[in-house]
Amino acid sequence: MWSPRRQRLTLAGQFLALQLLVVALVLAIVAVISVRQSTTTFASERGSQMRSVAEYLANISVVRSEIDGPTPASTLAPSISRALSLSGATEVTIADPDGIVLSSSDPRLVGKRIDLGDSRVREGRGWVGDVDDNGHEAVAGHAPILDDSGTLVGLSIAQQRYPSTWQRLTNAAPDLALFLGIGALLGVAGSLLLARLIKRRTRGLEPHEIATLADHREALLHSIREGVIAVGTDGKVTMINDGARELLELTPDVVGRPVADLGLDPQVSELLTAGGGSQDAVVLVGGRVLVFNQRSASSHGEGIGTVTTMRDRTELVSMQSQLSSNLSITDTLRAQTHEFANQLHTISGLVQLEEYDEVTALVGTLTRRRAEITDEVTSRVADPALAALLIAKSSVAAEAGVSLTLGPTARLKALTSAESADLTTVVGNLVDNAIDACRGEPSARVVVDMHVQDDHLVLEVRDNGPGIPADLREAIFVRGFSTKPDVLGGRGIGLPLVQLICSQRGGSVTVDHEDGTTFRVELPLSGGAS
């Protein structure tokens, strides 16, 4: 069934309706004030008039002489009629001292007691005030009627009813209509001007369109899994979605607060407020590995702050660590396969030449050399995984023409499984980088030294290569940086991975560029190593 679409008021229409409502409210207040003012004016002016009429009637000689007569209702009627016609009063009455009506402009009141209210006319004083006139409020003037001896012989009463509220409003209607017209005209003009100004600032959008756009923007931002946080030029948070709040472990009331007051890691605070823009900055926040990207935000060419996005790459880093280890193992196996193939080719040639004594000597030499390397490593490194890695890396180094040896102070006992896995990744990446760095150098060598000091593992990997160029030293820990071709898609993650593992374990990695390159790693140990 077809139903007409509900029409929405435009922005100008809404402003006009609001202003007309305000004008109407103001007019209502003015009307109330006008009615009260009219009532006060009526009571003041007509009260004085009624008292004057009552005093005039009380001083007429006929009234004073005939009030005690046999027929006061008829003899006093002409004087009452004259007073009534001259004053415009609603009712004029003459009563005895007890308030019993003797003569009145309303014959039905004769013989009845009149309501004197709080009048003190019986004490011989004139009085003005409000009284009840048969259910209607009226203003009355009372005056005493005295004989020649000054004795109170009667009461002169003149009263006039208050006009109704409608009559008072009707009297003020022309002024109210004028005010309403002027107010409506000003409201229309003001609404149009204000609507044009606001629509220019809101790019022509109506209020419901702005609300819909804001709702969609809010829903979109909070539905994004990645974190988004906006910071103004004053360093205060202007917007944050649920993803960023969860990743940074923040409370819901962060909007409007300075970044410096959020209790974030100094490196994170610097990234959020730097303003220079950052790409793929890797930071450890709690137990998460986050990648930050920042861009400057502007409106009409004026900077309004920065917008920073963050992605949780904890699982990816773990996978990269495993991939790095697998690639290292693959390279090691390939090197060992190449080494064994060369040795088998030599043995095969000697067999074909029937040089069996040479075969025996060669096999003995190879066996002793392998045993020497194995004994050298296992006697000083008790952790099986790390020892196996170093033995395997010796084959990789030999293939590259590089001497891989342990330092004079290298000593390490068994580690926990988690520490062994992380240290294997760190050593594998650093040794691979060192071998690549000094490959082709005369007397190329890599020295691995490790020992425990104050419950901290101190690892040093030194090479006598050409060193890292000065202009690249700041970039070596940036994810994706590599001085080597990206052959397998795994380049550029080794050193950042080493730095992340060190950060996760509360350790550090530093570089010394004297006499080649020396990477120094310090990792706290939970136990099981010495």
MINU-19187 format. One record per residue (C-alpha): residue number from 1; chain; z, y, x. Coordinates in Angstrom, 1 decimal. Last residue first. Layout:
N
SITE|NUM|A|Z|Y|X
...
This chain:
530
SITE|530|A|33.8|-19.5|73.8
SITE|529|A|32.4|-20.4|70.4
SITE|528|A|33.9|-22.1|67.4
SITE|527|A|35.1|-19.0|65.7
SITE|526|A|33.9|-16.1|63.5
SITE|525|A|31.8|-14.6|66.2
SITE|524|A|31.0|-10.9|66.4
SITE|523|A|27.4|-10.3|67.7
SITE|522|A|26.4|-8.1|70.6
SITE|521|A|22.7|-8.0|71.6
SITE|520|A|21.3|-6.4|74.8
SITE|519|A|17.5|-6.2|75.2
SITE|518|A|16.5|-5.5|78.8
SITE|517|A|13.1|-4.2|79.7
SITE|516|A|11.4|-3.7|83.1
SITE|515|A|13.5|-2.3|85.9
SITE|514|A|15.2|0.3|83.7
SITE|513|A|14.2|0.4|80.0
SITE|512|A|17.6|-0.7|78.5
SITE|511|A|17.4|-1.6|74.8
SITE|510|A|20.2|-1.9|72.3
SITE|509|A|21.0|-4.4|69.5
SITE|508|A|24.2|-4.2|67.4
SITE|507|A|26.6|-6.4|65.5
SITE|506|A|28.2|-6.4|62.1
SITE|505|A|26.7|-9.7|61.1
SITE|504|A|24.2|-8.2|58.7
SITE|503|A|23.4|-5.4|61.2
SITE|502|A|22.6|-7.9|64.0
SITE|501|A|20.4|-10.0|61.6
SITE|500|A|18.6|-6.8|60.6
SITE|499|A|18.0|-5.7|64.1
SITE|498|A|16.6|-9.0|65.1
SITE|497|A|14.3|-9.0|62.1
SITE|496|A|13.1|-5.5|63.0
SITE|495|A|12.4|-6.9|66.5
SITE|494|A|10.3|-9.8|65.2
SITE|493|A|8.6|-8.4|62.1
SITE|492|A|5.6|-6.6|63.6
SITE|491|A|3.3|-9.5|63.9
SITE|490|A|3.3|-12.3|61.3
SITE|489|A|-0.1|-11.9|59.8
SITE|488|A|-1.5|-14.6|62.1
SITE|487|A|-3.7|-12.5|64.4
SITE|486|A|-2.2|-9.1|64.0
SITE|485|A|-3.2|-7.9|67.4
SITE|484|A|-0.3|-6.9|69.8
SITE|483|A|1.5|-3.6|70.2
SITE|482|A|3.4|-4.2|67.0
SITE|481|A|5.0|-2.1|64.3
SITE|480|A|5.1|-3.7|60.8
SITE|479|A|8.9|-3.1|60.3
SITE|478|A|10.1|-0.4|62.6
SITE|477|A|12.3|-1.6|65.4
SITE|476|A|9.8|-0.9|68.1
SITE|475|A|9.1|2.6|66.8
SITE|474|A|11.5|4.8|68.8
SITE|473|A|10.4|3.3|72.1
SITE|472|A|6.7|3.9|71.4
SITE|471|A|6.2|7.3|73.1
SITE|470|A|8.1|6.2|76.2
SITE|469|A|5.9|3.2|76.8
SITE|468|A|7.8|-0.1|76.7
SITE|467|A|8.3|-1.8|80.1
SITE|466|A|5.8|-2.9|82.6
SITE|465|A|7.2|-6.5|82.7
SITE|464|A|10.1|-7.6|84.7
SITE|463|A|11.9|-9.3|81.8
SITE|462|A|15.5|-9.3|80.6
SITE|461|A|17.1|-11.0|77.6
SITE|460|A|20.9|-10.2|77.3
SITE|459|A|23.3|-11.7|74.8
SITE|458|A|26.9|-10.8|74.4
SITE|457|A|28.8|-12.9|71.8
SITE|456|A|31.9|-11.2|70.6
SITE|455|A|35.3|-12.7|70.3
SITE|454|A|36.6|-10.5|73.0
SITE|453|A|33.7|-11.4|75.4
SITE|452|A|31.6|-14.5|74.9
SITE|451|A|28.6|-15.1|77.3
SITE|450|A|24.9|-15.0|77.3
SITE|449|A|22.1|-14.4|79.9
SITE|448|A|18.4|-15.1|79.4
SITE|447|A|16.2|-14.1|82.4
SITE|446|A|12.4|-13.7|82.0
SITE|445|A|10.1|-13.8|85.0
SITE|444|A|6.7|-12.7|86.1
SITE|443|A|6.2|-13.2|89.9
SITE|442|A|3.0|-11.0|89.7
SITE|441|A|2.5|-9.8|86.1
SITE|440|A|0.0|-11.7|83.9
SITE|439|A|2.5|-12.2|81.0
SITE|438|A|5.4|-9.8|81.5
SITE|437|A|5.6|-8.4|77.9
SITE|436|A|4.4|-11.5|76.2
SITE|435|A|7.2|-13.6|77.8
SITE|434|A|9.7|-10.9|76.8
SITE|433|A|8.5|-10.7|73.2
SITE|432|A|8.7|-14.5|72.9
SITE|431|A|12.2|-14.5|74.5
SITE|430|A|13.4|-11.7|72.1
SITE|429|A|12.1|-13.5|69.0
SITE|428|A|13.5|-16.9|69.9
SITE|427|A|16.8|-15.5|71.0
SITE|426|A|17.3|-13.7|67.7
SITE|425|A|16.2|-16.6|65.5
SITE|424|A|18.3|-19.1|67.4
SITE|423|A|21.3|-16.7|67.1
SITE|422|A|20.9|-16.5|63.4
SITE|421|A|20.7|-20.3|63.0
SITE|420|A|23.6|-21.0|65.4
SITE|419|A|25.8|-18.4|63.7
SITE|418|A|25.2|-20.1|60.3
SITE|417|A|25.8|-23.6|61.8
SITE|416|A|28.9|-22.6|63.6
SITE|415|A|28.6|-22.3|67.3
SITE|414|A|29.0|-24.8|70.2
SITE|413|A|29.8|-23.6|73.6
SITE|412|A|28.1|-20.8|75.6
SITE|411|A|27.9|-19.9|79.2
SITE|410|A|25.3|-17.8|81.0
SITE|409|A|27.0|-15.9|83.9
SITE|408|A|24.2|-16.6|86.5
SITE|407|A|21.4|-15.8|84.0
SITE|406|A|19.4|-18.6|82.6
SITE|405|A|15.7|-19.0|83.6
SITE|404|A|12.2|-18.6|82.2
SITE|403|A|9.5|-18.2|84.9
SITE|402|A|6.3|-16.9|83.4
SITE|401|A|2.8|-18.3|84.0
SITE|400|A|2.0|-18.3|80.3
SITE|399|A|2.1|-22.1|80.1
SITE|398|A|5.4|-22.1|82.0
SITE|397|A|6.8|-19.6|79.5
SITE|396|A|5.8|-21.8|76.6
SITE|395|A|7.3|-24.9|78.3
SITE|394|A|10.5|-23.0|79.1
SITE|393|A|10.6|-22.0|75.4
SITE|392|A|11.2|-25.7|74.5
SITE|391|A|14.2|-26.0|76.7
SITE|390|A|15.6|-22.7|75.4
SITE|389|A|15.1|-23.8|71.8
SITE|388|A|16.7|-27.2|72.4
SITE|387|A|19.8|-25.4|74.0
SITE|386|A|20.0|-23.0|71.0
SITE|385|A|19.9|-25.9|68.5
SITE|384|A|22.3|-28.1|70.4
SITE|383|A|25.0|-25.4|71.1
SITE|382|A|26.6|-26.5|74.4
SITE|381|A|24.7|-24.0|76.6
SITE|380|A|25.7|-24.3|80.2
SITE|379|A|25.3|-28.0|81.0
SITE|378|A|22.7|-28.3|78.3
SITE|377|A|20.4|-25.8|80.0
SITE|376|A|20.5|-27.0|83.6
SITE|375|A|20.5|-30.6|82.5
SITE|374|A|17.4|-30.1|80.4
SITE|373|A|15.6|-28.2|83.1
SITE|372|A|16.5|-30.7|85.8
SITE|371|A|15.6|-33.6|83.5
SITE|370|A|12.2|-32.1|82.9
SITE|369|A|11.6|-31.6|86.6
SITE|368|A|12.9|-35.1|87.4
SITE|367|A|10.6|-36.7|84.8
SITE|366|A|7.6|-34.7|86.0
SITE|365|A|8.3|-35.7|89.6
SITE|364|A|8.8|-39.4|88.8
SITE|363|A|5.6|-39.4|86.7
SITE|362|A|3.7|-37.8|89.6
SITE|361|A|5.1|-40.3|92.2
SITE|360|A|4.3|-43.3|90.0
SITE|359|A|0.8|-42.1|89.4
SITE|358|A|0.3|-41.3|93.1
SITE|357|A|1.3|-44.9|93.9
SITE|356|A|-1.2|-46.1|91.3
SITE|355|A|-4.2|-44.4|92.8
SITE|354|A|-6.6|-46.7|91.1
SITE|353|A|-9.1|-43.9|90.8
SITE|352|A|-9.2|-44.5|87.0
SITE|351|A|-5.4|-44.5|87.0
SITE|350|A|-5.3|-41.2|88.9
SITE|349|A|-7.7|-39.6|86.4
SITE|348|A|-5.6|-40.8|83.4
SITE|347|A|-2.4|-39.5|85.1
SITE|346|A|-4.0|-36.1|85.5
SITE|345|A|-5.3|-36.1|81.9
SITE|344|A|-1.9|-37.1|80.7
SITE|343|A|-0.3|-34.2|82.6
SITE|342|A|-2.8|-31.7|81.1
SITE|341|A|-2.2|-33.1|77.6
SITE|340|A|1.6|-32.9|78.1
SITE|339|A|1.3|-29.2|78.9
SITE|338|A|-1.0|-28.5|76.0
SITE|337|A|1.2|-30.4|73.6
SITE|336|A|4.3|-28.6|75.0
SITE|335|A|2.6|-25.2|74.5
SITE|334|A|1.5|-26.2|71.0
SITE|333|A|5.0|-27.5|70.2
SITE|332|A|6.5|-24.2|71.4
SITE|331|A|4.0|-22.1|69.5
SITE|330|A|4.8|-24.1|66.3
SITE|329|A|8.5|-23.8|66.9
SITE|328|A|8.1|-20.0|67.2
SITE|327|A|6.0|-19.9|64.1
SITE|326|A|8.6|-21.9|62.3
SITE|325|A|11.4|-19.7|63.5
SITE|324|A|9.5|-16.6|62.4
SITE|323|A|8.7|-18.1|59.1
SITE|322|A|12.4|-18.9|58.5
SITE|321|A|13.3|-15.4|59.4
SITE|320|A|10.5|-14.0|57.3
SITE|319|A|11.8|-16.1|54.4
SITE|318|A|15.3|-14.7|54.8
SITE|317|A|13.8|-11.2|55.1
SITE|316|A|11.9|-11.8|51.9
SITE|315|A|15.0|-12.9|50.1
SITE|314|A|16.8|-9.8|51.1
SITE|313|A|13.9|-7.5|50.4
SITE|312|A|15.4|-5.5|47.5
SITE|311|A|13.2|-2.5|46.9
SITE|310|A|14.0|1.2|47.0
SITE|309|A|12.3|4.2|45.6
SITE|308|A|13.2|7.8|46.6
SITE|307|A|12.2|10.9|44.7
SITE|306|A|12.8|14.2|46.4
SITE|305|A|13.7|17.8|45.4
SITE|304|A|12.2|20.6|43.2
SITE|303|A|9.6|22.0|45.6
SITE|302|A|7.5|24.7|44.0
SITE|301|A|3.7|24.3|43.7
SITE|300|A|3.8|24.2|39.9
SITE|299|A|6.4|21.5|40.0
SITE|298|A|7.2|19.6|43.2
SITE|297|A|8.6|16.3|44.4
SITE|296|A|8.8|15.2|48.0
SITE|295|A|8.3|11.5|48.7
SITE|294|A|10.7|8.7|49.8
SITE|293|A|10.3|5.0|50.5
SITE|292|A|13.3|2.8|51.2
SITE|291|A|13.3|-0.9|51.9
SITE|290|A|16.6|-2.6|51.2
SITE|289|A|18.3|-5.6|52.8
SITE|288|A|21.2|-6.6|50.7
SITE|287|A|24.7|-7.8|51.7
SITE|286|A|26.2|-4.4|51.5
SITE|285|A|23.4|-2.0|52.1
SITE|284|A|21.3|-2.9|55.2
SITE|283|A|18.5|-0.4|55.6
SITE|282|A|14.7|-0.8|56.3
SITE|281|A|12.7|2.4|56.1
SITE|280|A|9.3|1.5|54.6
SITE|279|A|8.0|5.1|54.6
SITE|278|A|10.1|8.2|54.8
SITE|277|A|9.7|11.7|53.4
SITE|276|A|10.9|14.8|55.1
SITE|275|A|13.4|15.6|52.4
SITE|274|A|16.4|14.3|54.4
SITE|273|A|18.7|13.9|51.3
SITE|272|A|18.1|10.3|50.2
SITE|271|A|17.5|9.0|53.7
SITE|270|A|20.5|10.8|55.1
SITE|269|A|22.8|9.4|52.4
SITE|268|A|21.5|5.8|53.1
SITE|267|A|22.2|6.3|56.9
SITE|266|A|25.6|7.6|56.1
SITE|265|A|26.5|4.6|54.0
SITE|264|A|27.2|5.7|50.5
SITE|263|A|30.5|7.0|49.2
SITE|262|A|28.9|9.0|46.3
SITE|261|A|30.3|12.4|47.4
SITE|260|A|27.6|13.2|49.9
SITE|259|A|24.9|12.5|47.3
SITE|258|A|26.2|15.4|45.3
SITE|257|A|27.1|14.7|41.7
SITE|256|A|24.9|15.7|38.7
SITE|255|A|24.0|12.1|37.8
SITE|254|A|26.5|9.7|39.4
SITE|253|A|28.4|8.8|36.2
SITE|252|A|27.1|5.2|35.8
SITE|251|A|29.0|3.9|38.9
SITE|250|A|27.1|3.0|42.1
SITE|249|A|26.5|-0.4|43.9
SITE|248|A|23.5|0.9|45.8
SITE|247|A|21.2|-1.9|44.5
SITE|246|A|22.8|-1.8|41.0
SITE|245|A|22.5|2.0|40.5
SITE|244|A|19.0|1.9|42.0
SITE|243|A|17.9|-0.7|39.5
SITE|242|A|19.6|0.9|36.5
SITE|241|A|17.7|4.2|37.0
SITE|240|A|18.8|7.4|38.7
SITE|239|A|18.1|11.0|37.9
SITE|238|A|19.2|14.5|39.0
SITE|237|A|21.4|13.4|41.9
SITE|236|A|22.7|16.5|43.8
SITE|235|A|21.6|17.6|47.2
SITE|234|A|20.9|21.2|46.2
SITE|233|A|17.1|20.7|46.4
SITE|232|A|17.4|18.0|43.8
SITE|231|A|17.7|14.2|44.3
SITE|230|A|15.8|11.6|42.3
SITE|229|A|16.6|7.9|42.4
SITE|228|A|14.4|5.0|41.7
SITE|227|A|15.4|1.3|42.3
SITE|226|A|13.0|-1.5|41.8
SITE|225|A|13.3|-3.6|38.7
SITE|224|A|11.7|-1.0|36.5
SITE|223|A|13.0|-1.2|32.9
SITE|222|A|15.3|1.8|33.4
SITE|221|A|12.5|4.0|34.5
SITE|220|A|10.2|3.0|31.6
SITE|219|A|12.9|3.3|29.0
SITE|218|A|13.8|6.8|30.2
SITE|217|A|10.2|7.9|30.4
SITE|216|A|9.5|6.5|26.9
SITE|215|A|12.5|8.3|25.5
SITE|214|A|11.6|11.5|27.2
SITE|213|A|8.0|11.3|25.9
SITE|212|A|9.2|10.6|22.4
SITE|211|A|11.6|13.5|22.6
SITE|210|A|8.9|15.9|23.9
SITE|209|A|6.6|14.7|21.2
SITE|208|A|9.2|15.3|18.6
SITE|207|A|9.8|18.8|19.9
SITE|206|A|6.1|19.7|19.9
SITE|205|A|4.2|19.7|23.2
SITE|204|A|2.0|22.6|24.2
SITE|203|A|2.8|22.5|27.9
SITE|202|A|6.6|22.7|27.4
SITE|201|A|6.8|26.2|29.0
SITE|200|A|3.9|27.5|27.0
SITE|199|A|5.2|25.8|24.0
SITE|198|A|8.6|27.6|24.5
SITE|197|A|7.0|31.0|24.8
SITE|196|A|4.7|30.5|21.9
SITE|195|A|7.6|29.2|19.7
SITE|194|A|9.7|32.2|20.7
SITE|193|A|7.0|34.6|19.7
SITE|192|A|6.3|32.9|16.4
SITE|191|A|10.0|32.5|15.6
SITE|190|A|10.7|36.2|16.4
SITE|189|A|7.9|37.4|14.2
SITE|188|A|8.9|35.2|11.3
SITE|187|A|12.6|36.0|11.7
SITE|186|A|12.0|39.7|11.9
SITE|185|A|10.1|39.6|8.7
SITE|184|A|12.7|37.3|7.1
SITE|183|A|15.5|39.6|8.2
SITE|182|A|13.8|42.7|6.9
SITE|181|A|13.1|41.1|3.5
SITE|180|A|16.6|39.7|3.2
SITE|179|A|18.2|43.0|4.1
SITE|178|A|16.0|44.8|1.4
SITE|177|A|16.9|42.1|-1.1
SITE|176|A|20.6|42.5|-0.3
SITE|175|A|20.4|46.2|-0.8
SITE|174|A|18.6|45.9|-4.2
SITE|173|A|21.0|43.1|-5.3
SITE|172|A|24.2|45.0|-4.7
SITE|171|A|24.6|46.0|-8.4
SITE|170|A|23.5|42.5|-9.4
SITE|169|A|26.2|41.0|-7.1
SITE|168|A|28.9|43.1|-8.8
SITE|167|A|27.5|42.2|-12.2
SITE|166|A|27.5|38.5|-11.2
SITE|165|A|31.1|38.7|-10.0
SITE|164|A|32.1|40.1|-13.4
SITE|163|A|33.1|43.8|-13.8
SITE|162|A|36.9|44.4|-13.7
SITE|161|A|38.4|45.3|-17.1
SITE|160|A|39.6|48.8|-17.8
SITE|159|A|43.1|49.9|-18.8
SITE|158|A|44.9|52.8|-20.4
SITE|157|A|48.5|52.6|-21.5
SITE|156|A|50.8|55.3|-22.8
SITE|155|A|54.4|54.1|-23.4
SITE|154|A|56.9|55.3|-25.9
SITE|153|A|60.0|57.3|-26.8
SITE|152|A|61.6|57.8|-23.4
SITE|151|A|64.1|60.7|-23.8
SITE|150|A|63.3|63.9|-21.9
SITE|149|A|64.9|66.2|-24.5
SITE|148|A|61.5|67.4|-25.7
SITE|147|A|60.3|63.9|-26.2
SITE|146|A|59.0|61.6|-23.4
SITE|145|A|55.9|59.3|-23.3
SITE|144|A|55.9|57.3|-20.0
SITE|143|A|52.6|56.7|-18.2
SITE|142|A|50.8|53.4|-17.4
SITE|141|A|47.4|53.0|-15.7
SITE|140|A|45.7|49.6|-15.8
SITE|139|A|43.2|47.6|-13.7
SITE|138|A|41.9|44.5|-15.5
SITE|137|A|41.7|40.8|-15.0
SITE|136|A|40.4|38.9|-18.0
SITE|135|A|42.4|36.2|-19.8
SITE|134|A|43.4|38.4|-22.7
SITE|133|A|43.8|41.5|-20.5
SITE|132|A|45.9|40.3|-17.5
SITE|131|A|47.2|43.2|-15.4
SITE|130|A|46.3|44.9|-12.1
SITE|129|A|48.1|48.0|-11.0
SITE|128|A|48.8|51.7|-11.5
SITE|127|A|52.2|53.1|-12.5
SITE|126|A|53.8|56.4|-13.9
SITE|125|A|57.6|56.6|-13.8
SITE|124|A|60.0|56.9|-16.6
SITE|123|A|62.0|53.8|-15.9
SITE|122|A|60.1|52.0|-18.6
SITE|121|A|56.9|52.8|-16.6
SITE|120|A|58.1|50.5|-13.8
SITE|119|A|55.1|48.1|-14.2
SITE|118|A|55.4|44.6|-12.8
SITE|117|A|53.2|43.2|-15.5
SITE|116|A|53.2|45.3|-18.6
SITE|115|A|51.8|42.6|-20.9
SITE|114|A|51.6|44.1|-24.5
SITE|113|A|53.8|42.9|-27.3
SITE|112|A|52.0|42.6|-30.6
SITE|111|A|52.4|44.9|-33.6
SITE|110|A|49.0|46.5|-33.3
SITE|109|A|46.9|44.4|-30.9
SITE|108|A|44.2|43.6|-33.5
SITE|107|A|43.5|47.3|-34.0
SITE|106|A|41.8|47.4|-30.6
SITE|105|A|41.7|51.1|-29.6
SITE|104|A|45.5|50.9|-30.0
SITE|103|A|48.5|52.1|-32.0
SITE|102|A|52.1|51.0|-32.2
SITE|101|A|51.9|48.2|-29.7
SITE|100|A|55.3|46.6|-28.9
SITE|99|A|56.2|47.2|-25.3
SITE|98|A|59.9|47.7|-25.7
SITE|97|A|59.7|51.5|-25.2
SITE|96|A|57.2|51.7|-28.0
SITE|95|A|53.5|51.2|-27.4
SITE|94|A|50.4|53.4|-27.2
SITE|93|A|47.1|51.7|-26.2
SITE|92|A|43.8|52.5|-24.7
SITE|91|A|41.2|49.7|-23.9
SITE|90|A|38.1|49.3|-22.0
SITE|89|A|38.4|52.7|-20.4
SITE|88|A|35.3|55.0|-20.2
SITE|87|A|37.6|57.9|-19.7
SITE|86|A|36.5|60.6|-22.2
SITE|85|A|35.6|58.2|-25.1
SITE|84|A|38.9|56.3|-24.8
SITE|83|A|41.0|59.5|-24.6
SITE|82|A|39.3|60.8|-27.7
SITE|81|A|39.7|57.5|-29.6
SITE|80|A|43.4|57.4|-28.6
SITE|79|A|44.0|60.9|-29.9
SITE|78|A|42.3|60.1|-33.2
SITE|77|A|44.2|56.8|-33.6
SITE|76|A|47.7|58.4|-33.2
SITE|75|A|48.1|59.3|-36.9
SITE|74|A|46.7|56.0|-38.1
SITE|73|A|48.7|53.5|-36.1
SITE|72|A|51.7|55.9|-36.0
SITE|71|A|52.3|55.6|-39.8
SITE|70|A|56.0|56.4|-40.5
SITE|69|A|56.4|58.8|-37.6
SITE|68|A|58.2|58.0|-34.4
SITE|67|A|55.0|58.4|-32.3
SITE|66|A|54.1|61.5|-34.3
SITE|65|A|55.7|64.2|-32.3
SITE|64|A|54.8|63.0|-28.8
SITE|63|A|51.4|61.9|-29.7
SITE|62|A|50.6|65.1|-31.5
SITE|61|A|51.9|67.1|-28.5
SITE|60|A|49.4|65.4|-26.1
SITE|59|A|51.3|64.7|-22.9
SITE|58|A|51.3|60.9|-23.0
SITE|57|A|47.5|60.9|-23.6
SITE|56|A|46.8|62.9|-20.5
SITE|55|A|49.2|60.7|-18.5
SITE|54|A|47.4|57.5|-19.6
SITE|53|A|44.0|59.0|-18.9
SITE|52|A|45.1|60.1|-15.4
SITE|51|A|46.5|56.6|-14.8
SITE|50|A|43.3|55.0|-15.8
SITE|49|A|41.3|57.3|-13.6
SITE|48|A|43.5|56.5|-10.5
SITE|47|A|43.0|52.8|-11.2
SITE|46|A|39.3|53.3|-11.7
SITE|45|A|38.8|54.7|-8.2
SITE|44|A|41.1|52.4|-6.3
SITE|43|A|40.5|49.2|-8.2
SITE|42|A|36.8|49.7|-8.3
SITE|41|A|36.6|50.4|-4.6
SITE|40|A|38.6|47.3|-3.8
SITE|39|A|36.4|45.2|-6.1
SITE|38|A|33.3|46.6|-4.6
SITE|37|A|34.5|45.9|-1.1
SITE|36|A|35.3|42.3|-2.1
SITE|35|A|31.9|41.9|-3.7
SITE|34|A|30.2|43.5|-0.7
SITE|33|A|32.0|41.2|1.7
SITE|32|A|31.0|38.2|-0.3
SITE|31|A|27.4|39.4|-0.4
SITE|30|A|27.4|40.2|3.3
SITE|29|A|28.6|36.6|4.0
SITE|28|A|25.8|35.3|1.8
SITE|27|A|23.3|37.6|3.5
SITE|26|A|24.4|36.2|6.9
SITE|25|A|24.0|32.7|5.7
SITE|24|A|20.5|33.5|4.3
SITE|23|A|19.5|35.1|7.6
SITE|22|A|20.8|32.1|9.5
SITE|21|A|18.8|29.8|7.2
SITE|20|A|15.8|32.0|7.6
SITE|19|A|16.2|31.7|11.4
SITE|18|A|16.4|27.9|11.3
SITE|17|A|13.4|27.6|9.0
SITE|16|A|11.4|30.0|11.2
SITE|15|A|12.4|28.1|14.4
SITE|14|A|11.4|24.8|12.7
SITE|13|A|8.1|26.3|11.5
SITE|12|A|7.3|27.7|15.0
SITE|11|A|8.0|24.3|16.5
SITE|10|A|5.8|22.6|14.0
SITE|9|A|7.3|20.9|11.0
SITE|8|A|6.5|17.2|10.7
SITE|7|A|4.5|15.8|7.8
SITE|6|A|5.4|12.3|6.8
SITE|5|A|2.3|10.2|6.6
SITE|4|A|1.2|9.4|3.1
SITE|3|A|1.8|5.8|2.0
SITE|2|A|-1.0|3.4|1.4
SITE|1|A|0.0|0.0|0.0
